[in-house]
Amino acid sequence: MKQRTLSIIKPDAVKAGYIGDILSRFQKEGLHIVAMRMTQLSQSQAEGFYAVHRERPFFGELVEFMTSGPIVAITLEADDAIQGYRTLMGATDPAKADEGTLRKLYASNVQNNAVHGSDSPENAQIEIAYFFSALDLVG
Ligand code: GDP
């Protein structure tokens, strides 16, 4: 069944020049881009996006990192897109990520880990709507 998920290319990967490599990987893996935009999150936008992590000890640092430069938000569509994209991303900590995953290739550490991906259909719907209106989604 076709499913959509939200990907973010985080500020570390944008700064390091990996946008093109990551987009090309989506295409190779059959993850279809149905919406895309570059933006820089304000503090309140980043806090809102990561609200579920508000109580975690690293919340302040995470918000600081996510507002530190431009990001690229992308809606991907494929059969089983959520799990497929999470497998492509690899473990949160790049030291634990499998060879060939985006985080193994492009991440620096557990926080500056290059990419975000939704973790459930409910969160995918909320996260896609955080960045895109229905009119932005192609197909
Ligand atoms: P994800 O679903 O793999 O992105 O991981 P989580 O939902 O657990 O965490 C959200 C984001 O918070 C991660 O992608 C990291 O950028 C950051 N993060 C997770 N764990 C840590 C940590 O232990 N320390 C710091 N500073 N950031 C973390």
Boltz pocket constraint, residues with backbone or C-beta under 6 A from the ligand:
constraints:
  - pocket:
      binder: B
      contacts: [[A, 53], [A, 58], [A, 61], [A, 62], [A, 90], [A, 91], [A, 92], [A, 110], [A, 111], [A, 112], [A, 113], [A, 115], [A, 116], [A, 117], [A, 119]]
      max_distance: 6.0
